[in-house]
Amino acid sequence: MVVLLAGCTPYELRDLRTPAVVMPESLDAPAPVLAVPEHWWLAFDEPGLDETVTQAFAENLDLRQAWARLQQAMAQATIVGAPVYPEVNLDGGAERRRTDSDGNRLYANQFRLGLGLTWELDLWQKIANRAEAARLLATATRDDVEQTALLLSGTVVDLWFTIQEQEQLLVVLGEQIQASRDQLEVVELRYGRGVGSALQVLQQRLQLAQVVSEVPTVEAELEVTKNQLAILLGRAPQFPVEPLPAPVLPELPAFPILPAPRELLDTRPDLRAAYKRLAAADLEVAAAIADMLPTIRISLDAAFSSPSLSTLFDDTIASMGGSLLQPVFDADRRGAEVERRKGLMLERASAFSEAFLVALREIKDAIDRELNQVVLLEEIREQVGIATATLAEARFSYANGQNEYLDVISALQSLQSVQRREVTVRKQLLATRASLYLALGGSWLRELEPGPGFGETALDHPAPDDGGPRT
């Protein structure tokens, strides 16, 4: 009967692997051209980027905290699952007693060695369900680690492109400053010959100063971005980040082949974690219901006791017993716990479905943004061509006395502005593609391992004493 009861459960677990939402068969996207590389950032073919992302995986402190949380969760799963097996304890003791009576002093020794076993029979699968729930929560924490690593890779790539954007802007600004200086020399030469006016010289000097004033803002953004990347790599901002990207943004890779929506449940670690937490909540409901039913515990004790070590094992005292516990009245504490667990399961079921919808939205948002960014980039490049032609025509007309020099200034400012905007839009387009890769997840995350030195703390490597005060 005990064996039969151990295999029974008063609660039927549910199949919760699929979100409770209407799932599309496919994702609407442009015609697929190229499969995504196993490590998605390699699609950009950027020398040094793979090395930088690998450094982040090894040294990033947020990721190390996630690994530490996984270590805690695995230990907690072992603790919760331990009652599945009997608990065996060995205890021993020695006693020396002195008795003073009528001027006589007597001594007596007593030695004891005992072995005890206690075991709660897993009726109704209560302990097994709790152990499995803890195991699922531990593996969900592993998925959290993978999600942290995925987001970390996206942040590193975005900062990489931002550095390239700012460096390329500095190159463009350098070319624009030189062009404005060349134009200033022409205006000053004309003024020296009595052809131009002092107003035209001042206008061109102002235009040059406006371009030069853009440089500090770009340089500040570049340095701040390098500092952010240094922190992600687990180092102080004072130390240089290497390798650094080339000051040229890469071309947009071919559009990736998109998986079926159902495949996201396996490739996205946040969805896997949400499912496992939901399944764990369902197991906790089963354990809470089983806690309302009878519990049987078995105990077995054996002890050896003797006044001498040489005769310790001559006499044996052994006992075996069992106890049955059936809750009768607890002011509905156990019933309320069942309802609480059911509410938690419903909450996590909705969270799982919402996470799946958010995943679909993130992919759709990235696709829509990319399509519009591509159109915007084409229009800006067309504007660059028009602005270049406008500047040439304004210069020609001004040289022939057909318009004012202010028209040349306006045409030059328009060209330089749209040239700088082209760089920014190209970076935004690359960032949008990166967000699409992130939204797709990937199986490469399951290969992640803690970086070298994980588990070591500042206590293992104390800083040298600088003689300063200690608190």
Secondary structure, 3 states (H helix, E strand, C coil): CHHHHHCCCCCCCCCCCCCCCCCCCCCCCCCCCECCCCCHHHHHCCCCHHHHHHHHHHHCHHHHHHHHHHHHHHHHHHHHHHHHCCEEEEEEEEEEEEEEECCEEEEEEEEEEEEEEEEECCHHHHHHHHHHHHHHHHHHHHHHHHHHHHHHHHHHHHHHHHHHHHHHHHHHHHHHHHHHHHHHHHHHHHHHCCCCCHHHHHHHHHHHHHHHCHHHHHHHHHHHHHHHHHHHCCCCCCCCCCCCCCCCCCCCCCCECCCCHHHHHHHCHHHHHHHHHHHHHHHHHHHHHHCCCCEEEEEEEEEEEECCHHHCCCCEEEEEEEEEECCCCCCCHHHHHHHHHHHHHHHHHHHHHHHHHHHHHHHHHHHHHHHHHHHHHHHHHHHHHHHHHHHHHHHHHHHCCCCCHHHHHHHHHHHHHHHHHHHHHHHHHHHHHHHHHHHHCCHHHHHCCCCCCCCCCCCCCCCCCCCCCCC
